[in-house]
Amino acid sequence: MIKIVALTGAGISAESGIATFRDANGLWEGHDVMEVASPQGWAKNPELVLDFYNQRRKAALTAEPNAGHEALAKLEEDFDVTVVTQNVDNLHERAGSSNVVHLHGQLFQSRSSVDENLIYEMEGWELNLGDTCEKGSQLRPNIVWFGEMVPMMEVAARVTQEADIFMIVGTSLAVYPAASLIDFTPHDASVYLVDPKLPPMQQRDNLYMYQENASTGVEKVRQELMKMYR
């Protein structure tokens, strides 16, 4: 079966009303990102960090998958699809994608602040001071913060090396190490890029660019693939 790997970024979730990670001033919902997305910020003010992610979860609960998420999920009917996402929301899963690799963690999970292997699914949207893991340490969001290792990067690189088709959806390819995944694609793989602001790409054979939002562009790619491989 033809293997598709889709790298998705903030652009696909923005169409569902999820705030993008940061603007040009390095702010996220009015906060300096280092205050709410770094080990230093956590050490300085854990209550602020917990409240920040509580509000992100609360907002995410009201968001719905859009046509871009749904088109990626529908590809599974005819292809072997892995979604590698930089997003921490669960919109891909809710749209029906069954194989999702979260590079930057998951919003609806918490983890121990002393043992990164102790990860817990969350019920609801609140995580508060005093909520502890089985070892008695404060629970923190299961989010990869600035300065932390990206534990799923190795998995993402491995699946990308096996891709027949590599899709890039709603990402500026400016955040590393995720942006380096394009370097792991086989030379003969087809690359489809979908974004309203197309990032600069090194020219290669079998490169197809769609200057569109994910909600329309991914479906167009899906239709093209169906014509080619059905």
Phi and psi in degrees as a GROMACS rama.xvg file:
@    title "Ramachandran Plot"
@    xaxis  label "Phi"
@    yaxis  label "Psi"
@TYPE xy
-62.3181  132.11  ILE-2
-101.93  123.821  LYS-3
-110.35  132.014  ILE-4
-117.246  125.452  VAL-5
-114.624  119.094  ALA-6
-94.2383  118.751  LEU-7
-116.331  151.482  THR-8
-132.731  -164.43  GLY-9
-58.8623  -28.6516  ALA-10
-60.0737  -35.9505  GLY-11
-71.4771  -35.4959  ILE-12
-80.0923  -26.0255  SER-13
-59.3186  -32.9643  ALA-14
-70.5267  -13.7068  GLU-15
-98.5162  5.06144  SER-16
92.0864  9.96426  GLY-17
-83.811  126.511  ILE-18
-61.3487  136.003  ALA-19
-69.1519  159.665  THR-20
-57.7169  -47.2751  PHE-21
-160.095  155.481  ARG-22
-97.4458  -170.97  ASP-23
-64.7323  -19.8351  ALA-24
-92.8153  9.7048  ASN-25
72.4509  23.4423  GLY-26
-105.247  151.351  LEU-27
-131.875  109.125  TRP-28
52.662  39.0861  GLU-29
87.0519  -3.07709  GLY-30
-106.003  142.607  HIS-31
-61.3306  129.528  ASP-32
-59.4168  -28.9456  VAL-33
-71.4289  -18.8513  MET-34
-74.9273  -30.5453  GLU-35
-120.492  -3.20535  VAL-36
-140.09  44.4207  ALA-37
-151.077  153.269  SER-38
-59.3921  -32.5293  PRO-39
-66.7669  -41.9143  GLN-40
-63.6629  -39.6169  GLY-41
-62.9256  -43.9076  TRP-42
-65.9374  -35.047  ALA-43
-75.8971  -43.4227  LYS-44
-151.078  76.382  ASN-45
-61.6625  -31.6191  PRO-46
-63.7347  -41.1506  GLU-47
-62.6169  -44.0293  LEU-48
-63.5548  -45.6438  VAL-49
-61.369  -43.6205  LEU-50
-64.5225  -39.9881  ASP-51
-58.3316  -47.6095  PHE-52
-74.029  -28.4873  TYR-53
-59.6798  -42.6103  ASN-54
-68.3865  -34.9496  GLN-55
-66.1244  -40.7637  ARG-56
-65.0995  -43.6003  ARG-57
-58.7107  -42.6275  LYS-58
-67.9409  -39.441  ALA-59
-65.7036  -29.5593  ALA-60
-65.0059  -25.74  LEU-61
-92.1853  -9.51403  THR-62
-80.099  150.705  ALA-63
-122.567  146.09  GLU-64
-56.969  145.144  PRO-65
-104.618  -176.408  ASN-66
-63.0626  -25.2284  ALA-67
-67.0432  -47.5467  GLY-68
-58.8703  -43.6835  HIS-69
-67.8495  -36.8603  GLU-70
-66.4444  -39.1291  ALA-71
-62.8543  -42.2728  LEU-72
-64.6566  -38.1481  ALA-73
-66.8616  -26.2496  LYS-74
-58.6879  -24.7475  LEU-75
-64.7699  -16.4489  GLU-76
-66.7105  -25.4994  GLU-77
-129.394  -8.24874  ASP-78
-135.996  161.646  PHE-79
-88.2107  108.936  ASP-80
-117.408  130.297  VAL-81
-119.959  125.956  THR-82
-97.6031  121.916  VAL-83
-106.547  112.837  VAL-84
-116.573  142.69  THR-85
-87.0636  -7.11979  GLN-86
-84.7676  150.396  ASN-87
-102.049  -5.0285  VAL-88
-76.1963  176.68  ASP-89
-113.029  26.937  ASN-90
-69.1448  -32.532  LEU-91
-62.8204  -45.4667  HIS-92
-64.3514  -41.6025  GLU-93
-67.7736  -26.069  ARG-94
-78.0859  -16.4951  ALA-95
118.486  -0.353024  GLY-96
-67.5055  132.07  SER-97
-102.593  -10.9847  SER-98
-131.736  89.9736  ASN-99
-120.317  126.936  VAL-100
-105.257  117.519  VAL-101
-95.3936  106.647  HIS-102
-68.4923  -36.8348  LEU-103
-107.617  19.4327  HIS-104
95.3326  -176.451  GLY-105
-131.982  128.322  GLN-106
-61.6723  -34.7302  LEU-107
-96.9326  31.7649  PHE-108
-130.149  150.316  GLN-109
-119.463  163.334  SER-110
-147.519  159.896  ARG-111
-61.6522  144.071  SER-112
-86.7885  -1.19183  SER-113
-118.052  -16.8674  VAL-114
-138.462  103.641  ASP-115
-66.4072  -11.5476  GLU-116
-84.6049  -11.0483  ASN-117
-91.3377  98.338  LEU-118
-119.306  138.271  ILE-119
-129.167  135.309  TYR-120
-71.0971  140.536  GLU-121
-98.9234  144.206  MET-122
-107.083  127.623  GLU-123
80.7767  -162.576  GLY-124
-119.546  -4.3621  TRP-125
-100.956  134.611  GLU-126
-132.377  123.637  LEU-127
-124.961  161.895  ASN-128
-57.2746  134.186  LEU-129
100.205  -13.3292  GLY-130
-79.9158  120.577  ASP-131
-124.254  159.946  THR-132
-84.8238  -178.932  CYS-133
-66.9823  -16.2386  GLU-134
-92.184  0.77646  LYS-135
89.2203  5.48844  GLY-136
-93.2933  154.537  SER-137
-59.328  134.515  GLN-138
-77.2959  143.275  LEU-139
-125.554  163.952  ARG-140
-61.0607  142.068  PRO-141
-85.127  66.3801  ASN-142
-121.651  138.646  ILE-143
-81.9328  113.1  VAL-144
-91.8219  165.541  TRP-145
-54.6524  133.759  PHE-146
89.8686  -5.73584  GLY-147
-100.174  155.032  GLU-148
-66.0467  153.892  MET-149
-104.885  92.1471  VAL-150
-63.1612  -26.7605  PRO-151
-90.4161  3.16522  MET-152
-63.6638  -38.0497  MET-153
-63.8542  -41.4375  GLU-154
-63.2903  -44.924  VAL-155
-62.6126  -41.8482  ALA-156
-63.993  -39.6672  ALA-157
-65.141  -44.5389  ARG-158
-70.1046  -32.5563  VAL-159
-65.8634  -34.9658  THR-160
-63.6376  -18.6063  GLN-161
-100.553  3.2549  GLU-162
-74.6852  136.196  ALA-163
-86.6951  -31.2373  ASP-164
-134.223  130.998  ILE-165
-118.964  120.342  PHE-166
-107.298  140.376  MET-167
-122.745  117.766  ILE-168
-130.497  119.181  VAL-169
66.959  34.3499  GLY-170
-137.582  144.592  THR-171
-83.2721  -4.28357  SER-172
55.9883  36.1184  LEU-173
-108.711  -12.1799  ALA-174
-101.291  121.123  VAL-175
-103.494  151.11  TYR-176
-85.2894  -2.50278  PRO-177
-56.0698  -39.7329  ALA-178
-63.5019  -21.1912  ALA-179
-77.8256  -6.96462  SER-180
-60.6734  -30.8113  LEU-181
-57.1991  -28.0519  ILE-182
-74.4086  -12.9018  ASP-183
-95.2264  -5.44915  PHE-184
-72.2516  140.84  THR-185
-58.9427  149.846  PRO-186
-61.2501  -30.1639  HIS-187
-94.5149  5.66223  ASP-188
-74.1202  145.169  ALA-189
-83.426  139.716  SER-190
-119.329  125.741  VAL-191
-115.756  123.544  TYR-192
-113.934  123.541  LEU-193
-124.31  113.551  VAL-194
-168.343  141.371  ASP-195
-67.1773  -24.5757  PRO-196
-119.594  92.5928  LYS-197
-64.7205  123.607  LEU-198
-73.9777  156.938  PRO-199
-63.2121  135.603  PRO-200
-130.478  137.725  MET-201
-65.9596  131.558  GLN-202
-62.978  138.424  GLN-203
-152.685  161.51  ARG-204
-66.7697  152.526  ASP-205
59.6312  40.0789  ASN-206
-105.904  124.862  LEU-207
-125.411  126.315  TYR-208
-118.254  130.822  MET-209
-120.619  110.188  TYR-210
-85.9447  76.2982  GLN-211
-148.88  163.346  GLU-212
-67.3784  157.553  ASN-213
-60.2507  -36.7645  ALA-214
-62.309  -25.9805  SER-215
-108.166  -37.9762  THR-216
-67.7544  -39.8364  GLY-217
-65.5274  -38.1807  VAL-218
-65.2461  -37.2805  GLU-219
-64.4976  -40.6845  LYS-220
-63.1885  -42.6453  VAL-221
-59.1297  -43.7242  ARG-222
-63.0595  -40.4209  GLN-223
-63.0632  -44.0134  GLU-224
-64.7395  -36.3223  LEU-225
-63.9294  -39.1899  MET-226
-64.774  -38.6935  LYS-227
-77.0715  -36.4708  MET-228
-113.314  -5.75223  TYR-229
